């Protein structure tokens, strides 16, 4: 029996791609024939995947898993397959966040959600990488839904950190870290407001470190730079690193005092897991998938007052016992996450796809 996967783009270092590769080897270990098919892939991924044009005709007893995170030509092709069809949803940022920054990104977001909704009659079962995303699928009418978290390669985090970067940022400042796409839903502007408050009312020895690609949405990034300048934050007080190698990012996790997320839309939140790994206290705005991923750990805030958030960070920074309590809670959550066996949910979904025919079955 074949259980193949479709993924629009197969990139190095991408959490969705890493999850697909993990699933492929797991399925092969269980005796299934399995391959990853994609529309685009990075150089070096050729031995681990095939292009979609090479996808062979499928049998009704085969299964196909479609990783969905954006609109693509895969969607109409997926609907036409005669095999059992399983959706694995990785979330789409709502178009409202792109208003005023990119009409194209807003259009892509809108089309993505329209495509997603159109898939419900064609899927024999549907998985999501968080409970928040699963609820979204259920509200759209998908049947037989379940959670299959992103695969986390914990061995990856055993690599040495960059000693140069650790020493560079270990200069006595309070380091407030955020990692993620520089995109409007991440609300980087709220990080700037907290940094301004901390500098003016608590201590000038503060630094906001923001790790993530700055060219994904240039208009938003430029607006952030202008805002930082308006708030009189100097380059050594707010640092946009851009995309950096793992060893540099790990050094920043280790040298930082607090991880602060003011994001208003998260589909999963891999950086929260990374904070658990590196023992970095998390303060996060309570929304979307954030409470599900943190699972009762970290510190959730229900509003965005810069004064409250700044004072909270200062208290965590100044109280070793509080730091230890937060980190212990995150470590317990990490152990629970590591003990979860989402592969069992995958096998059940494959079984359920046989028991639950789709409304638009092409067989």
C-alpha positions as CSV (number, residue, x, y, z in Angstrom):
1,X,0.0,0.0,0.0
2,X,1.2,3.5,-0.9
3,X,0.9,6.5,1.5
4,X,2.4,9.5,-0.3
5,X,2.7,13.1,0.6
6,X,2.2,16.3,-1.4
7,X,3.9,19.5,-0.2
8,X,4.0,22.6,-2.5
9,X,7.6,23.6,-1.6
10,X,10.2,21.4,0.0
11,X,12.8,23.7,1.7
12,X,15.7,23.1,4.0
13,X,15.1,24.2,7.6
14,X,11.3,24.5,7.0
15,X,9.2,22.9,9.8
16,X,6.6,21.6,7.3
17,X,9.3,20.0,5.2
18,X,11.0,18.5,8.2
19,X,7.6,17.0,9.3
20,X,7.0,15.5,5.9
21,X,10.4,13.9,5.8
22,X,9.9,12.4,9.3
23,X,6.5,11.1,8.3
24,X,8.0,9.5,5.1
25,X,10.6,7.5,7.0
26,X,8.1,6.6,9.7
27,X,5.6,5.2,7.1
28,X,8.4,3.3,5.4
29,X,9.4,1.7,8.7
30,X,5.8,0.6,9.1
31,X,5.9,-1.2,5.7
32,X,4.2,1.4,3.5
33,X,5.6,2.6,0.2
34,X,6.0,6.3,0.7
35,X,7.4,9.3,-1.2
36,X,7.2,13.1,-1.0
37,X,6.0,15.0,-4.1
38,X,6.4,18.7,-4.5
39,X,6.1,21.6,-7.0
40,X,9.4,23.2,-5.9
41,X,12.4,22.1,-3.8
42,X,15.7,23.4,-2.7
43,X,18.9,22.1,-4.2
44,X,19.9,18.9,-2.4
45,X,16.4,17.7,-1.8
46,X,16.3,15.7,-5.0
47,X,17.2,12.4,-3.4
48,X,14.4,12.8,-0.8
49,X,11.5,13.8,-3.1
50,X,10.0,13.8,-6.6
51,X,8.4,16.6,-8.6
52,X,4.6,16.4,-8.8
53,X,4.7,15.6,-12.5
54,X,6.2,12.2,-11.5
55,X,3.3,11.2,-9.3
56,X,2.0,7.9,-10.5
57,X,-1.6,6.9,-10.8
58,X,-3.0,6.0,-7.4
59,X,-5.3,3.1,-6.4
60,X,-8.4,3.5,-4.3
61,X,-6.7,1.7,-1.4
62,X,-3.7,4.0,-1.4
63,X,-3.6,7.1,0.7
64,X,-2.4,10.7,-0.1
65,X,-1.5,13.3,2.5
66,X,-1.7,16.9,1.4
67,X,0.2,19.4,3.5
68,X,-1.8,22.6,3.1
69,X,-0.5,26.1,4.1
70,X,-1.1,28.2,0.9
71,X,-3.1,28.1,-2.3
72,X,-1.4,26.0,-5.1
73,X,-2.1,24.0,-8.2
74,X,-2.0,20.9,-6.0
75,X,-5.5,21.6,-4.7
76,X,-7.5,20.9,-7.8
77,X,-5.2,17.9,-8.6
78,X,-5.8,16.6,-5.1
79,X,-9.5,16.7,-5.5
80,X,-9.3,14.5,-8.6
81,X,-7.3,11.7,-7.0
82,X,-9.0,8.3,-6.7
83,X,-7.2,7.3,-3.5
84,X,-8.0,8.1,0.1
85,X,-7.3,11.8,0.7
86,X,-6.0,13.1,4.0
87,X,-5.4,16.8,4.7
88,X,-2.7,18.0,7.1
89,X,-3.4,21.7,7.7
90,X,-0.6,24.0,8.8
91,X,-2.6,27.3,9.1
92,X,-3.0,30.4,7.0
93,X,-2.6,33.9,8.4
94,X,-5.9,35.8,7.9
95,X,-5.9,38.5,5.2
96,X,-6.8,41.3,7.7
97,X,-3.2,41.3,9.0
98,X,-1.8,42.3,5.5
99,X,-4.2,45.2,5.0
100,X,-2.1,48.3,4.2
101,X,1.1,46.4,3.7
102,X,0.5,44.0,0.8
103,X,-2.6,43.5,-1.4
104,X,-0.9,40.4,-2.9
105,X,-0.4,38.7,0.4
106,X,-4.0,39.6,1.4
107,X,-5.2,38.0,-1.9
108,X,-3.1,34.9,-1.3
109,X,-4.4,34.5,2.2
110,X,-8.0,34.9,1.0
111,X,-7.6,32.4,-1.8
112,X,-5.9,30.0,0.6
113,X,-8.8,30.0,2.9
114,X,-11.2,29.6,0.1
115,X,-9.3,26.6,-1.2
116,X,-9.1,25.1,2.2
117,X,-12.8,25.4,2.7
118,X,-13.5,23.8,-0.7
119,X,-11.5,20.7,0.3
120,X,-13.8,19.6,3.1
121,X,-16.1,17.4,0.8
122,X,-13.1,15.7,-0.7
123,X,-11.2,14.6,2.4
124,X,-11.6,11.3,4.0
125,X,-10.0,12.7,7.2
126,X,-8.2,15.9,8.2
127,X,-5.3,16.5,10.6
128,X,-3.9,19.8,11.9
129,X,-0.7,20.6,13.6
130,X,-2.4,22.2,16.6
131,X,-5.7,22.0,18.4
132,X,-6.4,25.6,17.4
133,X,-6.0,24.6,13.7
134,X,-8.1,21.5,14.2
135,X,-11.0,23.5,15.6
136,X,-10.7,25.7,12.5
137,X,-11.1,22.6,10.3
138,X,-14.0,21.4,12.3
139,X,-15.8,24.8,11.9
140,X,-15.3,24.5,8.1
141,X,-17.1,21.2,8.0
142,X,-14.1,18.7,7.8
143,X,-14.9,15.3,9.3
144,X,-12.7,13.0,11.3
145,X,-10.3,15.7,12.5
146,X,-7.3,15.2,14.7
147,X,-4.0,16.8,15.8
148,X,-0.6,15.9,14.4
149,X,2.0,18.3,15.8
150,X,4.9,19.6,13.8
151,X,7.9,17.2,14.1
152,X,10.7,18.6,16.2
153,X,14.2,17.2,15.5
154,X,15.6,17.6,19.0
155,X,19.0,16.3,17.9
156,X,19.3,19.5,15.9
157,X,19.5,21.6,19.0
158,X,22.5,19.7,20.4
159,X,24.9,21.5,18.0
160,X,27.4,24.0,19.5
161,X,26.4,27.6,19.8
162,X,28.3,30.5,18.3
163,X,30.7,31.6,21.1
164,X,31.3,34.9,19.2
165,X,27.6,35.8,19.2
166,X,27.1,34.7,22.8
167,X,29.9,36.9,24.0
168,X,28.8,39.8,21.7
169,X,25.3,40.0,23.2
170,X,26.4,39.1,26.8
171,X,27.2,42.7,27.6
172,X,25.1,43.4,30.7
173,X,21.9,44.5,28.8
174,X,18.6,42.9,29.3
175,X,18.1,40.9,26.2
176,X,14.4,40.4,25.1
177,X,14.3,37.9,22.2
178,X,11.7,37.2,19.5
179,X,12.2,34.8,16.6
180,X,9.8,34.4,13.7
181,X,8.7,35.9,10.4
182,X,8.8,39.7,10.2
183,X,5.1,39.8,9.3
184,X,2.2,42.0,10.5
185,X,0.5,39.2,12.5
186,X,3.6,38.9,14.7
187,X,3.0,42.5,15.9
188,X,6.6,43.5,16.1
189,X,5.4,47.0,16.7
190,X,4.2,45.9,20.2
191,X,7.7,44.7,21.0
192,X,9.0,48.1,20.0
193,X,6.6,49.8,22.4
194,X,7.7,47.5,25.3
195,X,11.4,48.2,24.5
196,X,10.7,52.0,24.6
197,X,8.9,51.7,28.0
198,X,11.7,49.5,29.4
199,X,14.4,51.9,28.2
200,X,12.6,55.1,29.5
201,X,11.2,53.9,32.8
202,X,13.2,50.8,33.9
203,X,16.7,50.8,32.5
204,X,18.5,52.1,29.4
205,X,20.4,48.8,29.3
206,X,17.9,46.9,27.2
207,X,18.0,45.3,23.8
208,X,15.2,43.9,21.7
209,X,16.5,41.1,19.4
210,X,14.3,40.1,16.5
211,X,15.4,37.1,14.5
212,X,13.7,36.5,11.2
213,X,13.8,37.2,7.5
214,X,13.3,40.9,6.9
215,X,12.6,40.8,3.1
216,X,9.4,38.7,3.3
217,X,7.3,41.9,3.5
218,X,9.5,45.0,2.9
219,X,6.8,47.6,3.5
220,X,6.1,46.2,7.0
221,X,9.8,46.0,7.8
222,X,10.4,49.6,6.7
223,X,7.4,50.7,8.9
224,X,9.1,49.0,11.9
225,X,12.4,50.7,11.2
226,X,10.6,54.1,11.1
227,X,8.7,53.3,14.3
228,X,11.9,52.3,16.1
229,X,13.5,55.6,15.0
230,X,10.4,57.6,16.2
231,X,10.7,55.9,19.6
232,X,14.4,56.8,19.8
233,X,15.6,53.2,19.8
234,X,19.2,53.0,18.6
235,X,20.6,50.0,16.6
236,X,22.2,48.6,19.8
237,X,18.8,48.8,21.5
238,X,16.7,47.0,18.8
239,X,18.5,44.5,16.6
240,X,17.0,43.0,13.5
241,X,19.3,40.1,12.7
242,X,17.6,38.8,9.6
243,X,17.8,35.1,8.9
244,X,20.9,33.6,10.7
245,X,22.5,30.1,11.0
246,X,21.4,27.8,13.7
247,X,24.5,28.2,15.8
248,X,23.9,32.0,16.0
249,X,20.2,31.6,16.8
250,X,21.0,29.1,19.6
251,X,23.5,31.5,21.1
252,X,20.8,34.2,21.2
253,X,18.4,31.8,23.0
254,X,21.1,31.1,25.6
255,X,22.2,34.7,26.1
256,X,18.6,36.2,26.3
257,X,16.7,36.9,29.5
258,X,13.1,36.6,28.2
259,X,11.4,35.5,25.1
260,X,8.5,37.9,24.3
261,X,5.8,37.2,21.8
262,X,3.1,39.8,21.1
263,X,1.9,37.9,18.1
264,X,-1.8,37.9,17.4
265,X,-1.9,34.8,15.2
266,X,0.0,31.6,15.6
267,X,-0.8,28.3,14.0
268,X,1.7,26.3,16.2
269,X,4.6,28.4,17.6
270,X,7.8,26.4,17.2
271,X,9.9,29.1,18.9
272,X,8.0,28.3,22.2
273,X,9.3,24.7,22.0
274,X,12.8,26.0,21.3
275,X,12.6,28.2,24.4
276,X,11.7,25.1,26.4
277,X,14.7,23.4,25.1
278,X,17.1,26.3,25.9
279,X,15.5,27.1,29.3
280,X,14.4,30.6,28.3
281,X,11.4,32.0,30.1
282,X,8.5,32.8,27.8
283,X,6.1,35.8,28.0
284,X,3.4,35.6,25.3
285,X,0.1,37.2,24.3
286,X,-2.7,34.7,24.9
287,X,-4.2,34.0,21.5
288,X,-4.8,31.4,18.8
289,X,-2.5,28.4,19.2
290,X,-0.2,29.9,21.8
291,X,-1.9,28.4,24.9
292,X,-2.2,25.0,23.3
293,X,1.6,24.9,22.5
294,X,2.7,26.2,25.9
295,X,0.3,23.8,27.6
296,X,0.1,25.7,30.9
297,X,3.7,26.8,30.9
298,X,5.3,30.1,30.4
299,X,3.5,33.4,31.3
300,X,0.4,34.3,29.3
301,X,-0.8,37.9,29.2
302,X,-4.3,38.9,28.1
303,X,-3.6,42.5,27.2
304,X,-0.9,44.6,25.5
305,X,0.0,47.3,28.0
306,X,3.7,48.1,27.5
307,X,4.1,49.2,31.1
308,X,2.7,46.0,32.5
309,X,4.7,43.8,30.1
310,X,7.9,45.8,30.7
311,X,7.6,45.6,34.5
312,X,6.8,41.9,34.2
313,X,10.0,41.3,32.2
314,X,12.0,43.3,34.7
315,X,10.6,41.2,37.5
316,X,11.5,37.9,35.8
317,X,14.9,39.3,35.0
318,X,15.5,40.3,38.6
319,X,14.0,37.3,40.4
320,X,16.1,34.1,39.9
321,X,13.5,32.0,41.8
322,X,10.7,33.2,39.5
323,X,12.9,32.4,36.5
324,X,13.5,28.9,37.8
325,X,9.8,28.4,38.4
326,X,8.9,29.4,34.9
327,X,11.6,27.3,33.3
328,X,10.6,24.3,35.4
329,X,7.1,24.6,34.1
330,X,8.3,24.8,30.5
331,X,10.6,21.8,31.1
332,X,7.6,19.8,32.3
333,X,5.7,20.8,29.2
334,X,8.6,19.9,27.0
335,X,8.8,16.4,28.5
336,X,5.1,15.9,27.9
337,X,5.5,17.1,24.3
338,X,8.4,14.7,23.8
339,X,6.3,11.8,25.1
340,X,3.4,12.4,22.8
341,X,3.1,9.9,19.9
342,X,1.5,11.8,17.1
343,X,2.5,9.0,14.7
344,X,-0.3,6.9,16.3
345,X,-2.8,9.6,15.3
346,X,-1.4,9.4,11.8
347,X,-1.9,5.7,11.6
348,X,-5.5,6.0,12.9
349,X,-6.2,8.7,10.3
350,X,-5.0,6.4,7.6
351,X,-7.3,3.7,8.9
352,X,-10.2,6.1,9.3
353,X,-9.8,7.4,5.8
354,X,-10.8,3.9,4.6
355,X,-13.8,3.7,7.0
356,X,-15.0,7.3,6.2
357,X,-15.6,7.8,2.5
358,X,-15.5,11.4,1.3
359,X,-18.7,13.2,0.2
360,X,-17.1,13.8,-3.2
361,X,-15.5,10.4,-3.6
362,X,-14.0,10.0,-7.1
363,X,-13.6,6.3,-6.9
